[in-house]
Amino acid sequence: KKSFEGPFKACHEVIKPRDFYRNCLYDVCMSDGAKKILCQVLEAYASTCKKHGAVVHDWRTPSGCRKQGVSSSVYV
């Protein structure tokens, strides 16, 4: 957040992260740090950025958020 570098860098000029950040901070704190909430907020920000034409790089790997619907189960 401090340097505004990283996967959302190109988006920060298009969609200001301030409200997303504040909402995320509140929601994560209210849910005892639930990572699921963090991932949902990052997904919403990425989606909003993309809708406004901003390039969003891989944010899932550094945040540890997996795509919804992706299972780690192995079927034989």
N, CA, C and O of each residue as an XYZ file, in Angstrom:
304
protein
N       0.817     -1.197      0.000
C       0.000      0.000      0.000
C       0.859      1.259      0.000
O       0.548      2.210     -0.716
N       1.928      1.286      0.783
C       2.715      2.510      0.912
C       3.329      2.964     -0.408
O       3.313      4.151     -0.734
N       3.865      2.022     -1.155
C       4.551      2.408     -2.391
C       3.645      2.317     -3.613
O       4.013      2.784     -4.691
N       2.482      1.731     -3.459
C       1.548      1.529     -4.569
C       2.200      0.805     -5.731
O       1.926      1.095     -6.896
N       3.052     -0.125     -5.402
C       3.664     -1.003     -6.390
C       2.899     -2.322     -6.353
O       2.014     -2.510     -5.519
N       3.235     -3.211     -7.239
C       2.645     -4.543     -7.189
C       1.609     -4.768     -8.263
O       1.530     -4.006     -9.227
N       0.809     -5.814     -8.105
C      -0.096     -6.237     -9.166
C      -1.194     -5.235     -9.507
O      -1.751     -5.284    -10.604
N      -1.511     -4.337     -8.596
C      -2.574     -3.358     -8.833
C      -2.049     -1.975     -9.211
O      -2.822     -1.019     -9.287
N      -0.769     -1.863     -9.444
C      -0.131     -0.566     -9.686
C      -0.858      0.253    -10.757
O      -1.151      1.429    -10.541
N      -1.147     -0.355    -11.901
C      -1.789      0.372    -13.000
C      -3.222      0.771    -12.670
O      -3.780      1.675    -13.292
N      -3.800      0.112    -11.715
C      -5.192      0.395    -11.372
C      -5.346      1.596    -10.445
O      -6.373      2.275    -10.479
N      -4.358      1.860     -9.634
C      -4.493      2.902     -8.616
C      -4.817      4.281     -9.188
O      -5.448      5.091     -8.510
N      -4.398      4.559    -10.415
C      -4.720      5.846    -11.030
C      -6.138      5.865    -11.599
O      -6.734      6.929    -11.766
N      -6.673      4.674    -11.895
C      -8.009      4.560    -12.482
C      -9.070      4.436    -11.392
O     -10.086      5.130    -11.414
N      -8.817      3.552    -10.453
C      -9.720      3.324     -9.318
C      -8.917      3.502     -8.041
O      -8.024      2.707     -7.746
N      -9.227      4.518     -7.304
C      -8.508      4.777     -6.057
C      -8.776      3.652     -5.054
O      -9.929      3.278     -4.838
N      -7.728      3.115     -4.445
C      -7.897      1.972     -3.546
C      -8.391      2.334     -2.142
O      -8.670      1.440     -1.343
N      -8.502      3.609     -1.835
C      -8.803      4.040     -0.470
C     -10.058      3.388      0.123
O     -10.002      2.834      1.221
N     -11.174      3.447     -0.585
C     -12.413      2.878     -0.047
C     -12.331      1.358      0.056
O     -12.809      0.769      1.026
N     -11.716      0.720     -0.957
C     -11.544     -0.730     -0.901
C     -10.688     -1.102      0.306
O     -10.987     -2.058      1.022
N      -9.625     -0.338      0.523
C      -8.718     -0.608      1.642
C      -9.441     -0.462      2.977
O      -9.333     -1.328      3.845
N     -10.163      0.611      3.136
C     -10.881      0.844      4.401
C     -11.930     -0.229      4.655
O     -12.053     -0.743      5.767
N     -12.687     -0.561      3.607
C     -13.702     -1.603      3.760
C     -13.062     -2.946      4.082
O     -13.571     -3.700      4.912
N     -11.950     -3.242      3.425
C     -11.247     -4.489      3.673
C     -10.753     -4.543      5.114
O     -10.943     -5.543      5.807
N     -10.135     -3.489      5.549
C      -9.613     -3.433      6.915
C     -10.733     -3.676      7.926
O     -10.573     -4.466      8.856
N     -11.843     -3.008      7.747
C     -12.980     -3.168      8.655
C     -13.519     -4.598      8.609
O     -13.694     -5.236      9.647
N     -13.783     -5.100      7.387
C     -14.377     -6.428      7.236
C     -13.472     -7.527      7.774
O     -13.947     -8.455      8.429
N     -12.176     -7.433      7.503
C     -11.240     -8.449      7.982
C     -11.150     -8.397      9.506
O     -11.108     -9.441     10.157
N     -11.122     -7.213     10.073
C     -11.071     -7.084     11.531
C     -12.344     -7.628     12.176
O     -12.285     -8.290     13.212
N     -13.478     -7.351     11.571
C     -14.754     -7.802     12.132
C     -14.937     -9.312     12.001
O     -15.769     -9.897     12.694
N     -14.174     -9.940     11.125
C     -14.301    -11.390     10.948
C     -13.087    -12.125     11.508
O     -12.755    -13.224     11.062
N     -12.426    -11.508     12.491
C     -11.258    -12.105     13.145
C     -10.146    -12.468     12.154
O      -9.491    -13.501     12.292
N      -9.949    -11.615     11.170
C      -8.848    -11.814     10.228
C      -9.100    -12.866      9.164
O      -8.151    -13.446      8.636
N     -10.347    -13.122      8.841
C     -10.683    -14.155      7.867
C     -10.069    -13.857      6.504
O     -10.360    -12.833      5.886
N      -9.228    -14.756      6.056
C      -8.563    -14.589      4.761
C      -9.576    -14.609      3.623
O      -9.360    -13.979      2.587
N     -10.663    -15.317      3.805
C     -11.701    -15.375      2.774
C     -12.206    -13.969      2.452
O     -12.444    -13.641      1.289
N     -12.365    -13.149      3.478
C     -12.830    -11.769      3.293
C     -11.792    -10.972      2.510
O     -12.135    -10.251      1.573
N     -10.538    -11.102      2.891
C      -9.453    -10.418      2.177
C      -9.484    -10.785      0.698
O      -9.397     -9.909     -0.163
N      -9.605    -12.051      0.406
C      -9.608    -12.512     -0.979
C     -10.816    -11.972     -1.747
O     -10.704    -11.642     -2.928
N     -11.959    -11.882     -1.087
C     -13.158    -11.342     -1.724
C     -12.983     -9.866     -2.065
O     -13.398     -9.419     -3.135
N     -12.376     -9.119     -1.168
C     -12.153     -7.690     -1.422
C     -11.151     -7.500     -2.556
O     -11.351     -6.656     -3.430
N     -10.071     -8.288     -2.543
C      -9.090     -8.194     -3.630
C      -9.714     -8.576     -4.969
O      -9.413     -7.958     -5.990
N     -10.568     -9.576     -4.975
C     -11.275     -9.990     -6.193
C     -12.162     -8.855     -6.695
O     -12.201     -8.583     -7.894
N     -12.868     -8.198     -5.792
C     -13.745     -7.086     -6.169
C     -12.936     -5.927     -6.750
O     -13.336     -5.322     -7.744
N     -11.810     -5.626     -6.134
C     -10.957     -4.537     -6.631
C     -10.396     -4.892     -8.004
O     -10.401     -4.057     -8.909
N      -9.914     -6.113     -8.167
C      -9.368     -6.557     -9.458
C     -10.436     -6.489    -10.538
O     -10.171     -6.028    -11.648
N     -11.616     -6.937    -10.224
C     -12.719     -6.930    -11.185
C     -13.097     -5.499    -11.582
O     -13.308     -5.212    -12.760
N     -13.181     -4.619    -10.604
C     -13.510     -3.217    -10.870
C     -12.434     -2.569    -11.734
O     -12.739     -1.821    -12.663
N     -11.187     -2.858    -11.426
C     -10.078     -2.311    -12.207
C     -10.158     -2.758    -13.661
O     -10.031     -1.950    -14.581
N     -10.369     -4.048    -13.851
C     -10.438     -4.596    -15.204
C     -11.605     -4.011    -15.986
O     -11.481     -3.744    -17.181
N     -12.734     -3.812    -15.323
C     -13.914     -3.220    -15.988
C     -13.629     -1.806    -16.473
O     -14.232     -1.338    -17.438
N     -12.702     -1.126    -15.795
C     -12.343      0.239    -16.172
C     -11.091      0.288    -17.047
O     -10.520      1.357    -17.263
N     -10.672     -0.865    -17.546
C      -9.570     -0.925    -18.502
C      -8.172     -0.976    -17.923
O      -7.199     -0.906    -18.674
N      -8.043     -1.093    -16.626
C      -6.716     -1.146    -16.007
C      -6.166     -2.574    -16.057
O      -6.907     -3.546    -15.916
N      -4.871     -2.675    -16.258
C      -4.211     -3.972    -16.264
C      -3.921     -4.368    -14.819
O      -3.332     -3.605    -14.053
N      -4.344     -5.568    -14.471
C      -4.087     -6.108    -13.141
C      -3.248     -7.366    -13.318
O      -3.645     -8.300    -14.014
N      -2.115     -7.376    -12.693
C      -1.224     -8.534    -12.773
C      -1.614     -9.552    -11.711
O      -2.518     -9.306    -10.912
N      -0.935    -10.689    -11.700
C      -1.265    -11.769    -10.769
C      -1.215    -11.285     -9.320
O      -0.144    -11.001     -8.782
N      -2.361    -11.200     -8.716
C      -2.445    -10.814     -7.306
C      -2.729    -12.023     -6.425
O      -2.543    -11.968     -5.209
N      -3.175    -13.109     -7.034
C      -3.530    -14.296     -6.251
C      -2.313    -14.969     -5.620
O      -2.368    -15.397     -4.468
N      -1.220    -15.062     -6.370
C      -0.034    -15.737     -5.849
C       0.529    -15.034     -4.618
O       0.715    -15.685     -3.590
N       0.812    -13.713     -4.680
C       1.374    -13.070     -3.483
C       0.400    -13.009     -2.297
O       0.826    -12.991     -1.142
N      -0.905    -12.977     -2.587
C      -1.876    -12.890     -1.491
C      -2.272    -14.260     -0.955
O      -2.829    -14.365      0.137
N      -1.984    -15.316     -1.728
C      -2.365    -16.661     -1.308
C      -3.835    -16.959     -1.531
O      -4.378    -17.892     -0.939
N      -4.484    -16.174     -2.383
C      -5.905    -16.382     -2.677
C      -6.049    -17.259     -3.914
O      -5.468    -16.984     -4.964
N      -6.823    -18.303     -3.768
C      -7.065    -19.190     -4.899
C      -8.339    -18.769     -5.610
O      -9.214    -18.142     -5.014
N      -8.437    -19.117     -6.882
C      -9.669    -18.843     -7.622
C     -10.802    -19.645     -7.020
O     -10.618    -20.802     -6.642
N     -11.971    -19.038     -6.930
C     -13.126    -19.754     -6.399
C     -13.503    -20.860     -7.366
O     -13.436    -20.690     -8.583
N     -13.894    -21.978     -6.819
C     -14.285    -23.107     -7.637
C     -13.126    -24.014     -8.006
O     -13.332    -25.064     -8.615
N     -11.900    -23.622     -7.643
C     -10.740    -24.456     -7.916
C     -10.529    -25.370     -6.722
O     -10.393    -24.907     -5.589
N     -10.503    -26.636     -6.975
C     -10.349    -27.601     -5.899
C      -8.960    -28.192     -5.921
O      -8.359    -28.365     -6.982
N      -8.458    -28.498     -4.750
C      -7.143    -29.114     -4.678
C      -7.275    -30.645     -4.656
O      -6.279    -31.357     -4.532
N      -8.481    -31.130     -4.776
C      -8.713    -32.571     -4.769
C      -8.168    -33.199     -6.041
O      -8.211    -32.607     -7.120
N      -7.663    -34.394     -5.889
C      -7.163    -35.152     -7.032
C      -8.117    -36.312     -7.264
O      -8.390    -37.095     -6.353
N      -8.613    -36.418     -8.468
C      -9.531    -37.511     -8.798
C      -8.772    -38.597     -9.520
O      -7.973    -38.327    -10.417
N      -9.031    -39.833     -9.119
C      -8.349    -40.963     -9.736
C      -9.304    -41.692    -10.649
O      -8.927    -42.684    -11.273
